[in-house]
Amino acid sequence: MAEKNTPLIEALREYAAGKTVRFHMPGHKGGAGTSPVIKDLMGQAVLWADVTNIPGMDDLHQPTGIIRKAQELAARTFGAEDTYFLINGSSCGLMALIMATCRPDDKILVPRNIHRSILSGIILTGTVPVFFKPVYDRELMLPLAVSPETIRCALAQNPDARAVFVISPTYNGVTSDIGKIAAEVHRYGIPLMVDEAHGPHLGLHEDLPPRALECGADAVVHGTHKLLTSFTQASMLHVTGPRVDRARLEQSLRVLQSTSPSYLLLASLDAARADVAAKGRQMFDRALKMAAELRVGIRNIPGVTTFDERWAVERGAAGLDNTKVTITVKDLGITGVKAEAWLRKNAFIQVEMSDVFNLLVIVTAGNTPGDIARLVSGLQAVAAEAGKGIMLEDDFHVVLEQALVEPPETRLAVSPREAFFSPSVSLPLEKTAGEVAAETIACYPPGIPVLCPGEKITPQIIEHLQLVRRLGLHFQGPHDPTVRFIRVLKDVERAGQPEPVEV
Ligand SMILES: Cc1ncc(COP(=O)(O)O)c(C=O)c1O
């Protein structure tokens, strides 16, 4: 019964309904001073509820009242000992976990397909990353699961590592065997932390993979806003067991989270948790049925395919979250990027992301069977257009061959923190072979770094970046988003070579 309570929502409702004259932040005073365009867009109720720390509303950084109650309810719902509400996205939870478990110069084992927030945590702490590789499918150009064997070897080579991070599920829904990985990690007495940003719904239905916490992870970060019903930016951090020091974690969250948390975000977390407690299985039963329907529709379109759990398991995955549907358009002779743009412009359908060969869609209970039918007919239209040759990429076959090459190897020359804080210059990409990167260059989506600060730039990396640019994918991180110029360290050993000159 307690699960039905929503302490944050109730407190906000009570305050909004009261007659209190507001001499506190925010400046719009419950909407009276808001720009009319915002009021028109959002509605009065949202503005009444837009408050921050005032008496009775508790304190996110030292919770003793309604936030504490709401977090305890969330811990119970998601099977954790302790839950922390995050109002700066999953990103800040991932950074806080690194700050709580590692100190400067400590080693942390992380997969190469880390989200860039993990890299930010590494820069903030001065931790040294040791990268391991997930299985990489060359045909679809997608990172998949991490094998327990990879973790075992990485730990054997780095027995002094202080923590291990794994991403499971991946953006495309592929899960790793967290039980076996946890057993390897715990042999060294260190915590296994799982970036479960794309899996806050795991374990809510018998056809979904289990939660990482249930399988032995010590801490997980949930993008509650990504798959459940909270507002964008509202996420949760769940911790269990003795390996993550709660006092350090709380101190880290105090460093990273705003001192003026939005109660709209906090209340939306409370409501998302209540939804899960009341009808989580039902929500995902509906979502899984619609996703299954979508898969049938896709398989009936010549040239368009979607992988299933068997495909993922054959490539080393523990399972697949079927609410994520990866739609491969490679056999149509077009890129996923082009298919995404066509669907947006002509069919008014926006997918979650696209890459070289694929589109990714996320199906939740918020979708309807009508949405699925529209997407299937949109994809039929894409296939028909591609069949006419109008959308054919000029150099698709060249791209195809080059794309089959795995992203190039990288090597750290200095720590990401040292590179981040060192003097740097901007050089044309083609002149950077042998230099050390001063910035992160990730291809977005899915935000996997091609280069991290401190890594040596090779001719292969330059070629890869040129290819990614040609494919029209979006870069995140570099000062020049077109990646014609990149920042490199100014003061590195150059063996008699002249210093680079900024162009
Ligand atoms: C794997 C992964 N982890 C973490 C994040 C960060 O989540 P947020 O945007 O909530 O900060 C993302 C964002 O897309 C992600 O893909």
The ligand as a Gaussian input file, in Angstrom:
#p B3LYP/6-31G(d) Opt

LIG

0 1
 C       24.893000       4.406000     -21.960000
 C       24.547000       5.774000     -21.443000
 N       24.896000       6.088000     -20.180000
 C       24.620000       7.300000     -19.674000
 C       23.971000       8.257000     -20.393000
 C       23.730000       9.607000     -19.780000
 O       22.397000       9.798000     -19.474000
 P       21.764000      11.247000     -19.218000
 O       21.482000      11.797000     -20.570000
 O       20.533000      10.939000     -18.422000
 O       22.723000      12.064000     -18.457000
 C       23.581000       7.979000     -21.709000
 C       22.880000       8.993000     -22.514000
 O       22.323000       8.761000     -23.541000
 C       23.888000       6.708000     -22.248000
 O       23.573000       6.390000     -23.520000

